[in-house]
Amino acid sequence: MRARGNVQRRLMRFAVAACVVTGLTGVVGATVALGSNALNSPVFRPGPTGGTYVPRTPLPPGKHGTLIWWRPVPAPAGARAWRILYKSTAWNGTPVAVSGFVVAPSGPAPSSGRPILAWAHGTTGGATWCAPSTIANPAQDFVDYFSPQNSYEFDIGVPALTTFLRKGYVVTATDYQGLGTPGIHQYLVGSTEARNVLDSILAARHIPGSSAGTRAVVLGWSQGGGSAIFSNQEAAYARPVRVLGSVDLAPAAGVGVDLEKQVPPNPNATPASEAFTNSELINFYRGMHAAYPELRLSQVLTPAGRQLEKGDGQMCSEKFGDVVIYHYVGNPTAYLKTSIPQVWLDRINQQTAGYAPTTAPSLVIQGTDDSAINPYATTAYVQRACRFSQPVEYTVVPGGDHTSIVTSTQNEYVTWIANRFAARPAPSNCK
């Protein structure tokens, strides 16, 4: 999940939110038809709210991870970058087209191929155009949504991108299924997101000039932190690539334990942050219904919640959160039903990480002052993960909030990743 620590900044935008609350079924962003490969696909042209990709129907033949097309985009100095569309699958094996981007150093590559760093981004929203690859220059160092340098409705770029490029890594960045491409985004559905991440690695290996090899590490934050864990748990899907580890920053790893109140509530939650988190629960329920059609939204959402669910498909995360906060702060039961049926809980618990072993070591980083991801839920995930044999290093950042740990702990996770590629023993502080 992706609620922010600085609630005041969001509350200051109530006036903006008030202008859109009567238009929850607003206009969809421009759709750009794209060809099936690099030779006949036109240049991508983002609209004012971003663009979307339209793959051909049916999808071209080939296994998951097959590259459908790729197009050059601006890249940092000494690198090349491509916007891509590739084949992946949902949790049940249904083929889907997924967009993203890939960045690679332009210098000579080792004969064994370059190491691969797969970035799994945090929550951007439920609308199709809330896809980080759709901006004009996606291949840049991470810029937070709240930065004055960011004019988009979501976080952009990849943390430490230029550092990873200097180290000789190929960097992949999936948008996930349903963001950038048709269909409803299966938000926080662990196996779907993991397959989208892992297939971005396989797709990068098909780009001429990328020189991507067969060793990879996944770096994820928030929604992407949970995706990184599931990618580590399900890494066999990516063969012949070997996943050597995952970095899980403030991971959305405990959806089930949070909803079933198996851990104490988030000590940093305020009424506004709780309302924003509930807006992301609407996004979650919408994605779960898309993944598991037997689940009925009327079982978990009130009639008012169903109306908001329609708006979730029209807005990116921050704007949708503002709408929910403006209308329902202090009254969280107005749109979410107070009890969750067991049929939902059974599926939700399948999206809770740590009940299956990872295939490689992991580094988990959590700030104590995170108002989006419950620190108690992250600690509970680490305790589950430590029951298995793979090393788990858990770093708790005193005073760290949801966003700040992405940059404040960069030296730690960059070094940890380099050590995995160098085949050094992974540390663990499991007790």
N, C-alpha and C positions, 0 to 999 in steps of 0.2 A: 504494500500500500504506500501512498505517497503524500499524505497530509503533511503540512508544513508546521515548523515550530513557531514561526513568527506570525501568530494569528492576527496581530494588530494590522499588519500590512494588508491582509485579506479583508478585514473589516472595513478598512478605508475605501475598499472598492465596492462597497454596497451600492453606491449610486449607479455604478456601471451595471451591476447585477440587476438592479431594479428595472433597467431599460429593456432587459431581455426576458423577464419572467413571464410576460404574456406571450412570448414567442418560442415556447419550448419545442415547437416543430419547425424551427428556422430553416433557412435555405442551406442545402448541402453544398460544400465547396466544389469547385470545378473538377471534373473528371477528365483525365487525359488518356486517350487510347494509346497504347504502346505496342510495338511489334513483338515478335517472338524471339528475336536475337539481335546481336549487336549490329548486324549489317542492315537490317530493314526497320529497326525501331527508331522513331523520331526522337529528337532531343526532348528531354522532360522539361515541362514548363510549369512550375508551381504557380498556383493562383494566390490570391490574398490570404486565404485560409489554408494554404497548402494544396497539394494535388493528391490524386490517387492513381493507382496503377490498375489497368484493366487487362488481365491475362487473357489469352485466347481460350476459347472453349471448343472442344475439351482441351485440357492441359496437354502439352506435348509429351511423347513417351519418355520413359527414363525412370530411374530409381529416385528415391528421396535424396536430396542433395544435388540433383541435376540442375545446372545453370540454364535458365530459360533465356535470359539476355543480360547484357551488361553495357553500361555507358560511362565514359569518363566524366568525372566531376573535378572541380578544383581540389588540389592537394597541398599539404604543407611542403616547404622547400625540401628537396631531396626525396620526394615520395610521389607515388601515383595513387589515384583513388578512382573507384567505380561505384556507381549506383547499380544495384543488381535486383533481379527477380529470379527466384529459384523455387524448385519443388520441395515441399516438405509434407508432413502429415499431421493430422490432429491426433489426439490421444488414442483413438480407436483405429488408426490406420487410414482414415479418409484422406486422400490426396488434397493438398491445398497449395496455392501459390503464396509465397511470402517475399516481401521486399526487404531491402536493407542496403548497407554499403560496406565496401572493403577498401582498406588502405594498405599499401605495401611500400617498403623502401625501394628506391630505384637503382641502388647499387648492386654489385655482384652478390649472388646468393650462394650459400654453402651447397655442396653437392647433395646433401641429404634433405635439402629444403629448409625454408625458414620456419622457426617456431610460430605458432598461431595464438593470438590472444583474442578471445571472443568476449565482446562486451554485451551485457544484458541490461537494458536501460530500465529506469524506474517508471512508475505510472505516468502515462500521458493523457489517458482518457478513453472514452468509449466511441468517439466519432472516428470514422475511417481515416480522415485526413490528419489525425493526431499522430503522425508517423515521423520520427526524426530524420529519416532519409529524404523526405520530400522537400526540405529546404534547399536553397540554392547552393549552400556550401556546408554539407553535413560533416565533412572530414576535417574537424577542428577540435582543439582541446575543449574539454567540458566547460559549458557556461550555464549556470543555474538560471532557472526561470526568473528569479527575483533580481538578477544582475541588470544594471542599466544598459549593458552591452547586448542584451538579449531582447529582440523585438518580437519573438515568437511566443506561442501560447504553451510551450513546454520546454523542458531542459534540452539543450542541444549538445552535440559533440560527444567525445569519449574522454574520460579522465586519463590524464598522463599520456595522451595520444602521441605527442611528439617525442616524449621520453621512450615509449615503447618502440617507435619507429627508429630512433637512434640505436636502440639495442638490437635492431634487426628483425623485429617481429612483424608478421602480417596481422593486421587488426580487422576483425569482422564485427559488424553491428547489425543485428536483426531488428526489424520493426515489430516482430511477432505477427502471427496470423490475425487477419481482421483489422490491422492497422496498416493503412496504405493499400490494402487489397480488399476485394469484396468479402462480405460475410461479417458476422458479429464476432468481435474479439473475445476469445475465451479467457478473459482476465483471471489470473491466478489459478488456472487449470494447469497443474504442475507438469504433467506429461506432455501436453500440447506445447507449452512454452519451452520445455527442455528440447523437444524435437526441433522446434524452430531455431533455437540457439545452435544445436549440434549440426543441423543441416546448413547453417550459414558457414560453418567451418568446411564442410564437404564442398559447398559451392565455390568457396574461395580457391580451392585447389584446382578448379577448372578454368580459372581466369588466366589467359595467356599473359605471362609477365609477372604474376604474383609470386611464383616460386614457393607457394605454401607447402609445407611438409606434412608430417604425420604426428607431430606432438603439439598438444594444445592445453591451455589453461583458460578457465572461464572466470570472468570478473563481472559481478552483478551487484546492483544496489536496489534496495527496497523491493518492488515487484521483481526486479531482476536479480536481487539477492536470493529470493526463493527459486527463481528460474535457474540460477547457478547451482544451487543445491540439487535440484531435480536433474540437472544436466550431469552432475557428478554421480548421482544415484543410477542414472540410466545411460551411462557413457558407452556401453556396449553397442548402442544404436549407431554410433558414429564410426564404427570400424570401416577402414583400417586406421583411422585416427585414434591415438591414445590420449585420453584426457588425464593429465598429470596432477590436476588439482583444481580447486575452485576457491575464489575469494568472495565471501558473502557479506556485503556491507548492509547493516540494518535490514536483514532479510525478512521478507514476508513469509515466514516459515511456520507460523503457528495459528493459522486461521481457525482451525477447529478448536484448539485448546482455548483460544480467546473467546469464541462465540459460546462455548460450553462452560465458560468461567472456571476452567481448570487451573488457571493462574490468577494471581491478584490483578486488579485493574491497573491500567497504565497510570502511574503516579503523577504524570505530567499533563494529563488530559484536562482541558478546559471545556466549558459548554460549546464554544466555537469549534475547537479541534475535534470534539466528539461528533458534532454535526457534520464536519467535513469528512471524518472517517466514515460516517454513515452514508455519505454520498458515494463513497467508494464501495461500500457494501452493496449499494444499488447496482453499481457497475459490476461487482462480483456476481450478484444474483443473475444479472442479465447474461453475463458470460457463462455461468453455470447452466442456465437454461439452454443456451445455444449448444453447449457441449453435451448435455444430458436432457434431451427433449421431454423425457418422462417427468421431469421436475416442473411443477407449475408455479409460475410467479405469483399467482393469487394466494399461494400457501405461505408466502413470506412477505409480501408487500400489500399494504392497504390500497384502496382505490386511489388515494392521493399519491402513494408511492408508485403505482402503476403509471400515473401521469408523468411523474418525474423520470421514470425509467425510459419513457419515450424521449425525453429531453437529453438523457445520457448519451443517446446515439447521435446527438446533434452538436455536442460541445466537447471541448477538451477538459481535462480534469479540473484545472484551477477555476475556470469559469463556471463549470457545473457545481463545484463546491461552493462558490459564492452564492449561487442561486439557492442551494439547499440551506446554507447558513442564514441567508436573509429571511427565508420563509419559516424555518423550522427550528432555529436555535432555541433551546429551552424546552422543546417539545419533540423529543426524538421518536416518540411512539406514533407520531402523526402519519408516518409513511412506512415504518417497519413494524411488522407484527411482533409481539412480545415473545412468542414461542416459535421454535423452528421444528418442523416435523422430522421424525427420525429418518425418513427417506432422504431428506436434504442433508441431515447430519452425516449419514453414511457416506454420501458423496463428498461432502465438505472435508471429512476426515481423510479422504484420499488425497486431498490437496495440502495436507499438513506434513511437512518434511520431517525426516528423522526416524520414521518407522521402517525404513529400508536402509541398508548400508550404502555408503558411497564407495566408489571404486578407487578413489585416490584421496590424498590428504586435503584438508580444508583449513582456511583461515576465516574466522568469523569476527567481525568488528561491530560493536554496538555502543552508541552513546547513551549515557545515563539520563540525559535530558531530552530524549527523543519523544515528541508528542504524537508521532505518527505510528511508529512500530513500538509495541509494548516491550520494554526491556526485559520484563519477566518472561514473556513468551520466547524471546531469543535465548535467554538462559535455559529455559526448559527444552528448547530445541537442542542446545549444546549437550545437555545432560542425556537426551535420547541418542544423539550421534555418538557420544562417548561410550555407549554400550557396545559398539562395534569395534572392529580392529583397526580402522584407519585413523591416523593422527588427526587431532583437532586442536588448533590453537585458537584460544578465545581471548580477544582483547576488548576490554571495557574501557571506554574513554570518559573519564569524569567530566561532566559539564558538556559533553558533546551532544549536539542536537542532530536532527535527521539529515540535514544537508551538509553541515560543516565537516562531518567525518569523511566525506568524499575527498576533500582536499587536505584536511589536517593529518590524515593517516596515510597519505600517498606514498611517502618514503617507505613506510612499513610494508605495504602490499606490493609495491614495485620490487622491493628486495626479495620478498617472499616468492613472488612469481619467478624472478630470475633464478632463485635457488632451485625451484622445481625443474626448470629447463637445464640447470647445471647438474641435476641428479644428486643434489645434496640431501641428506636425511631431513625429513620434515619434523619440525618441533611439535610438541603436544603438551598441553597443560590439563588434560583430562585427569580427574581425580578418581 
